[in-house]
Amino acid sequence: MTTGHNVHLLPQTDQLRAMHTVIRDKDCSREDFVFYARRVIRLLLEAGMDLLPFTKKEVTTPLGTTFYGLEFASKLCAVPVIRAGEAMEGELRDVHPGIRVGKILIQRDKETKLPRLYYKHLPDDIAERHVLLLEPMLATAGSALAAIDVLRESGVAEDRIIMVNFLSSPEGLRRVAAERPRVRIVTSAIEDRLNEHAFMVPGIGDFGDRFFGTTDSGAKK
């Protein structure tokens, strides 16, 4: 299902809504949060890889007959935005063992309030690859756009970037569509809005903190 410009929303099944109900609950245990978040992440990664180009490939089955199938047409790599994006790495390696993985660290400057690049380490041939940009939360889109620009400056074509995103705000989606219209986004939910503090509503809390258990984000330890 596609909503808006280049936004691919997971099918809003009862099962997906049930998993969101568990992980959005402020009383959800960290164990349940991680378990159900990983299930949703797996769905997102599969949907993201389905957007990649494929070429035809024939193989011979154990019965000696020909199966007319497909294979990935291009090289792939993943780039998590540290730290929340790293929550997606485990599932990605299960889905695509041996995948090249780069890293980007972007944080908001306390004085300017603008996103600032602190660290990047990318495959040398990233310009030749399609990139899964792993960024769970898309609120104002400031950090996401900064990460996209790091990839573009490294030679990655905009239409080769697929952002794998857990939650999205309408405002963030509109901004990415306006400023980087060829980037595709896969998300599991589009929230109602941003509140006055730029938090998504109804929201999920701080995804990275709840997944890694580093601070009290409303999830029981």
C-alpha positions as CSV (number, residue, x, y, z in Angstrom):
1,M,0.0,0.0,0.0
2,T,1.4,3.4,-0.9
3,T,0.3,6.7,0.8
4,G,1.5,10.0,-0.6
5,H,4.6,10.5,-2.7
6,N,7.0,7.6,-2.5
7,V,5.7,6.6,0.9
8,H,5.1,2.9,1.3
9,L,2.9,2.1,4.4
10,L,2.8,-1.5,5.6
11,P,-0.6,-3.1,5.2
12,Q,-2.6,-2.0,8.3
13,T,-3.6,-5.5,9.3
14,D,-5.2,-6.4,12.6
15,Q,-2.0,-8.3,13.5
16,L,0.2,-5.2,12.9
17,R,-2.2,-3.1,15.0
18,A,-2.1,-5.6,17.8
19,M,1.7,-5.5,17.8
20,H,1.6,-1.7,17.9
21,T,-0.9,-1.8,20.8
22,V,1.7,-3.8,22.8
23,I,4.7,-1.6,22.1
24,R,2.9,1.7,22.5
25,D,1.6,0.8,26.0
26,K,3.6,2.8,28.5
27,D,3.5,-0.2,30.8
28,C,5.0,-2.6,28.2
29,S,8.0,-4.5,29.6
30,R,11.3,-4.0,27.7
31,E,11.3,-7.7,26.8
32,D,7.9,-7.4,25.1
33,F,8.9,-4.1,23.5
34,V,12.0,-5.6,21.9
35,F,10.2,-8.8,20.8
36,Y,7.3,-7.1,19.1
37,A,9.4,-4.2,17.7
38,R,11.7,-6.8,16.1
39,R,8.7,-8.5,14.5
40,V,7.6,-5.2,13.0
41,I,11.1,-4.4,11.9
42,R,11.3,-7.7,10.0
43,L,8.1,-6.7,8.1
44,L,9.6,-3.3,7.3
45,L,12.9,-4.7,6.0
46,E,11.1,-7.2,3.8
47,A,9.0,-4.5,2.3
48,G,12.0,-2.3,1.8
49,M,14.0,-4.9,0.0
50,D,10.9,-5.6,-2.2
51,L,11.5,-2.1,-3.6
52,L,14.9,-3.0,-5.0
53,P,15.4,-3.8,-8.7
54,F,15.4,-7.5,-9.7
55,T,16.5,-9.4,-12.8
56,K,15.3,-12.7,-14.1
57,K,17.2,-15.8,-13.2
58,E,16.6,-19.5,-14.1
59,V,17.5,-22.4,-11.8
60,T,17.2,-26.1,-12.1
61,T,15.0,-27.7,-9.4
62,P,15.7,-31.1,-7.7
63,L,13.2,-32.6,-10.2
64,G,15.3,-31.5,-13.1
65,T,12.9,-28.8,-14.3
66,T,13.5,-25.1,-14.7
67,F,12.2,-22.5,-12.3
68,Y,12.0,-19.0,-13.8
69,G,12.8,-16.8,-10.8
70,L,14.5,-13.5,-9.8
71,E,17.6,-12.2,-8.1
72,F,18.7,-8.8,-6.8
73,A,19.9,-6.7,-9.7
74,S,22.3,-4.5,-7.7
75,K,24.6,-4.4,-4.7
76,L,23.0,-3.4,-1.4
77,C,24.2,-1.9,1.8
78,A,22.5,-0.7,5.0
79,V,23.3,2.5,6.9
80,P,21.8,2.8,10.4
81,V,21.6,6.2,12.0
82,I,23.2,5.7,15.4
83,R,21.7,4.8,17.9
84,A,18.1,4.0,17.3
85,G,18.8,2.7,13.8
86,E,21.1,0.1,15.2
87,A,18.0,-1.6,16.6
88,M,17.2,-2.8,13.1
89,E,20.6,-4.4,12.5
90,G,20.0,-7.8,14.0
91,E,16.8,-8.4,12.0
92,L,18.6,-7.2,8.8
93,R,21.5,-9.6,9.3
94,D,18.9,-12.4,9.7
95,V,17.2,-11.4,6.4
96,H,20.4,-10.6,4.5
97,P,23.5,-12.3,6.0
98,G,26.7,-10.7,5.0
99,I,25.3,-7.3,4.0
100,R,27.7,-4.4,4.1
101,V,26.8,-2.0,6.9
102,G,27.9,1.7,7.3
103,K,27.2,4.0,10.2
104,I,26.1,7.7,10.5
105,L,25.9,9.6,13.8
106,I,23.8,12.8,13.7
107,Q,22.7,14.8,16.7
108,R,21.0,18.1,17.2
109,D,23.3,20.9,18.2
110,K,22.3,22.3,21.6
111,E,23.0,25.9,20.5
112,T,21.8,26.1,16.9
113,K,19.1,23.3,17.3
114,L,20.2,22.1,13.8
115,P,21.3,18.5,13.1
116,R,25.1,18.0,13.1
117,L,27.1,15.2,11.7
118,Y,29.5,13.7,14.3
119,Y,30.6,10.5,12.6
120,K,30.3,8.5,9.4
121,H,31.9,5.3,8.1
122,L,30.5,4.0,4.8
123,P,31.6,1.3,2.3
124,D,34.1,2.6,-0.2
125,D,31.8,1.6,-3.1
126,I,28.6,3.0,-1.6
127,A,28.0,5.1,-4.7
128,E,27.4,1.9,-6.6
129,R,24.9,0.5,-4.2
130,H,21.3,0.8,-3.2
131,V,21.1,1.9,0.4
132,L,18.7,1.0,3.2
133,L,18.8,4.0,5.5
134,L,17.7,2.7,8.9
135,E,16.0,5.5,11.0
136,P,13.1,4.4,13.2
137,M,11.6,7.8,14.0
138,L,10.7,10.4,11.4
139,A,9.3,13.4,13.3
140,T,10.5,16.8,12.0
141,A,12.7,15.0,9.4
142,G,15.7,17.2,10.3
143,S,18.0,14.4,11.2
144,A,16.7,12.2,8.4
145,L,17.4,14.8,5.7
146,A,20.9,15.3,7.1
147,A,21.5,11.6,6.9
148,I,20.2,11.5,3.3
149,D,22.5,14.4,2.4
150,V,25.5,12.5,3.9
151,L,24.7,9.6,1.5
152,R,24.2,12.0,-1.5
153,E,27.5,13.7,-0.8
154,S,29.1,10.2,-0.8
155,G,27.8,9.6,-4.3
156,V,24.6,7.7,-3.7
157,A,21.8,8.7,-6.1
158,E,18.7,9.9,-4.4
159,D,16.5,7.3,-6.0
160,R,18.8,4.6,-4.7
161,I,18.0,5.5,-1.0
162,I,15.2,3.6,0.8
163,M,14.5,4.8,4.3
164,V,13.2,2.1,6.6
165,N,11.2,3.9,9.3
166,F,9.2,2.6,12.2
167,L,6.9,5.6,12.8
168,S,6.4,8.7,10.7
169,S,4.7,12.0,11.2
170,P,2.7,13.6,8.4
171,E,4.9,16.7,8.7
172,G,8.1,14.7,8.4
173,L,6.8,12.8,5.3
174,R,5.7,16.0,3.6
175,R,9.1,17.6,4.3
176,V,11.1,14.7,2.8
177,A,8.7,14.6,-0.2
178,A,9.3,18.3,-0.8
179,E,13.0,18.4,-0.3
180,R,14.2,14.9,-1.4
181,P,11.3,13.7,-3.6
182,R,13.0,10.6,-5.0
183,V,13.8,9.0,-1.7
184,R,11.4,6.2,-0.9
185,I,10.2,5.6,2.7
186,V,8.8,2.4,4.2
187,T,7.0,2.9,7.5
188,S,4.7,0.8,9.7
189,A,2.5,3.7,10.9
190,I,1.8,7.4,10.1
191,E,1.0,9.3,13.3
192,D,-1.7,11.9,13.8
193,R,0.5,14.9,14.2
194,L,3.5,16.5,16.0
195,N,2.7,18.2,19.3
196,E,4.2,21.5,20.5
197,H,7.4,19.8,21.6
198,A,7.8,18.0,18.2
199,F,6.9,14.6,19.6
200,M,4.7,12.3,17.5
201,V,1.2,11.7,18.7
202,P,-0.1,9.2,19.8
203,G,3.6,8.2,19.7
204,I,5.8,5.5,21.2
205,G,8.3,7.3,23.4
206,D,12.0,7.3,22.7
207,F,12.5,4.2,20.5
208,G,16.2,3.8,21.1
209,D,15.9,4.2,24.9
210,R,13.0,1.7,25.1
211,F,14.7,-0.8,22.8
212,F,18.1,-0.7,24.5
213,G,16.8,0.0,28.0
214,T,19.0,2.9,28.7
215,T,16.6,5.4,30.4
216,D,13.2,5.4,31.9
217,S,11.0,6.1,28.9
218,G,7.8,4.7,30.4
219,A,8.7,1.1,29.8
220,K,9.1,-1.1,32.8
221,K,12.6,-2.6,33.2
